[in-house]
Amino acid sequence: MASPSHFSGLQLRSLVKATGELELSLVAVATPQPGSDEVVVRIEATPINPSDIGLLFGAADLSSAKASGTDMGPMVTMHIPERAMGSTAARVGQSLPVGNEGAGVVVATGESAAAKALLGKTVAALGGAMYAQYRTIKADQCLVLPEGTTAADGASCFVNPLTALGMVETMRREGHKALVHTAAASNLGQMLNRICIKDPIGLVNIVRKPEQAALLKGLGARYVCDASAPTFMADLTQALVETGATIAFDATGGGKLAGQILTCMEAALNRTATEYSRYGSTTLKQVYIYGGLDTGPTEFARNFGFAWSMGGWLLFPFLQRLGEPAVQALKHRVATELKTTFASAYSKEISLAEALHLDAIAVYGQRATGTKYLINPHKT
């Protein structure tokens, strides 16, 4: 076993100050000695997911970003609006590591048989603090990648794949037969499309641009509705009639989209109704908000009867409810189909230092489709 003292390295941190500033910096940290059931992973690839951006930037105003420091020790500061400080009060004064998931090579292990078996293996890991050059983590939080799979191939094999599979599993367990997904041209959306084609499951994809609609149709998606089209509401209603979808997962969060989906679900159900009810359809219409691409208020006109629900959906609480055997089955499927169903695409690979360049932040901070960045912590 290699000595962990050899594996000190850089880690990206996010700090909220009581003065109303957010500070991003690279910190040199010593890699902890692995315990009996732990391993040290040399992180070679870690994605910038929307969930990571939430911790990275918090409630800061990205337009206020200012760079300082040096090439090897960059620092970025941003202003946090006074009205938003209340939501970040719990993290004031804490320098927090960032990065939910990543992949790399196990370079040191503890004494347990399970840990030792991973030495030299390329693994993916889910456990936070992945925007770092080295990460000490429990062996059972690692997924050995199939032979011939690179760290970049496996860097995103947890958050997006398990979220897409979790949506399908939620649909099934709650008694729905088809689903709706927004921001559908994203990496996650393309995965969900491939899952639903393979399984097969009715899927209504909602996008925001004509080129995104063309992309999904080129990937075999049958139902694609462009929210920017003047016929959007009619198109969505017809897709819901044909699929029978009564559950939706909305990455947008703010604005009118969640309410529009419920309105169209009610209209679709009313097309086949045999009698009138002043309370609307008795079929439950469910929208889960799982993202915040639009940080404004969620707006809706309550014109979809009384059998409806709107709430939040998060991956990790869902996995806890699902139970370990079922979670392991999902992970096994991801590993098996890593280069097909669950393949990810990135617009750019950057270093830890480059992640703090203002031009890079201006791109990946938008959380826009087609701007997903991959960090290689050992890239110089």
Secondary structure, 3 states (H helix, E strand, C coil): CCCHHHHCEEEEEEEECCCCEEEEEEEEECCCCCCCCEEEEEEEEEECCHHHHHHHHCCCEEEEEEEEECCCCEEEEEECCHHHHHHHHHHECCEEECCCEEEEEEEEECCCHHHHCCCCCEEEEECCCCCECEEEEEHHHEEECCCCCCHHHHCCCCHHHHHHHHHHHHHHHCCCCEEEEECCCCHHHHHHHHHHHHCCCEEEEEECCHHHHHHHHHCCCCEEEECCCCCHHHHHHHHHHHHCCCEEEECCEEECHHHHHHHHHHHHHHHCCCCCCCCCCCCCEEEEECCCCEEEEECCCCCCCCCEEEEECCHHHHHHHHCHHHHHHHHHHHHHCCCCCCCCCCCEEECCCHHHCHHHHHHHCCCCCCCCEEECCCCC
